[in-house]
Amino acid sequence: MSLSAKDKLAVKTFFGKVGAKAEDIGSDALARTLFVYPQTKTYFSHWADLSPGSPQVKKHGLTVMNGVLSAVELIDDLKGGLLTLSELHAFMLRVDPANFKIINHNLLVVLSLMFPEDFTAEVHVSVDKFLAQVSLALSEKYR
Amino acid sequence: MVEWTDFERTTIQDIFSKMNYEVVGQQALARCLIVYPWTQRYFGKFGNLYNASAIMGNPMVAAHGAVVLHGLDKAVKNMDNIKAAYAELSVLHSEKLHVDPDNFRLLGDCLTIVVAGQLGSGFTPEVQAAFQKFLAVVVSSLQRQYH
């Protein structure tokens, strides 16, 4: 399910519009991941406060969202462009790749509630495909 | 037996009592057919599903979306025994419609995204958790009679 030219354009246009809200989007998506899927909290046992709105969630949400935005720039070669991030997730963080689907779902929920007019069905399918490709690229070095 | 907190019960009743079934049903089903095009396999008789705007404007999709959403009413009204309430619907989806149960999850995800778009900031993480728990029970009950 690789990205067509139409998908790439839709993704670039949409994230060009909403990228300024990276911290809000990322921290809300991360907060929902931790709250709605409590098993994901196991990766953050070293944080004092895992509640939505906590400074650690906000900071890390921005980190994650900046990663997504940089992937938009690397959309023509996600595997190559995200190699270092893949190594980080594979060897250091060792996040089970099943969790990528979870945060992707919550990113879509947040994009839908924050940008109801812009997050049309066509944008939705392209962004969903893009996030799936990002997840694949991040999983590349796992084994 | 599924345990529901007061918050979860109130949230589900609240969401559905305020919902415009025609709009949300159409949006959710159309999104499902657009975002996961293989789901179109069940709708061969629905006419023009060739592209996103055809699907969005298709009156049969709109009508069926409303049917599906009204089907959720059964669960909203019988939260303490959704499994029993959905026994017949489960048999229908398995024996007659031959729907791969994975599709229930896909439609559920699209419904969550549409409801999020409708409620905006009102779709808090707590509300999302309650809504997704409800949908998970519905999906599980619909799968129950498959063999």
Boltz contact constraints between the chains, C-beta under 6 A:
constraints:
  - contact:
      token1: [A, 31]
      token2: [B, 125]
      max_distance: 6.0
  - contact:
      token1: [A, 32]
      token2: [B, 125]
      max_distance: 6.0
  - contact:
      token1: [A, 32]
      token2: [B, 128]
      max_distance: 6.0
  - contact:
      token1: [A, 35]
      token2: [B, 125]
      max_distance: 6.0
  - contact:
      token1: [A, 36]
      token2: [B, 128]
      max_distance: 6.0
  - contact:
      token1: [A, 36]
      token2: [B, 129]
      max_distance: 6.0
  - contact:
      token1: [A, 52]
      token2: [B, 125]
      max_distance: 6.0
  - contact:
      token1: [A, 108]
      token2: [B, 113]
      max_distance: 6.0
  - contact:
      token1: [A, 109]
      token2: [B, 113]
      max_distance: 6.0
  - contact:
      token1: [A, 109]
      token2: [B, 116]
      max_distance: 6.0
  - contact:
      token1: [A, 112]
      token2: [B, 113]
      max_distance: 6.0
  - contact:
      token1: [A, 112]
      token2: [B, 116]
      max_distance: 6.0
  - contact:
      token1: [A, 112]
      token2: [B, 117]
      max_distance: 6.0
  - contact:
      token1: [A, 113]
      token2: [B, 116]
      max_distance: 6.0
  - contact:
      token1: [A, 113]
      token2: [B, 120]
      max_distance: 6.0
  - contact:
      token1: [A, 113]
      token2: [B, 123]
      max_distance: 6.0
  - contact:
      token1: [A, 116]
      token2: [B, 117]
      max_distance: 6.0
  - contact:
      token1: [A, 121]
      token2: [B, 31]
      max_distance: 6.0
  - contact:
      token1: [A, 121]
      token2: [B, 34]
      max_distance: 6.0
  - contact:
      token1: [A, 121]
      token2: [B, 52]
      max_distance: 6.0
  - contact:
      token1: [A, 122]
      token2: [B, 52]
      max_distance: 6.0
  - contact:
      token1: [A, 124]
      token2: [B, 35]
      max_distance: 6.0
  - contact:
      token1: [A, 125]
      token2: [B, 34]
      max_distance: 6.0
  - contact:
      token1: [A, 125]
      token2: [B, 35]
      max_distance: 6.0
  - contact:
      token1: [A, 128]
      token2: [B, 35]
      max_distance: 6.0
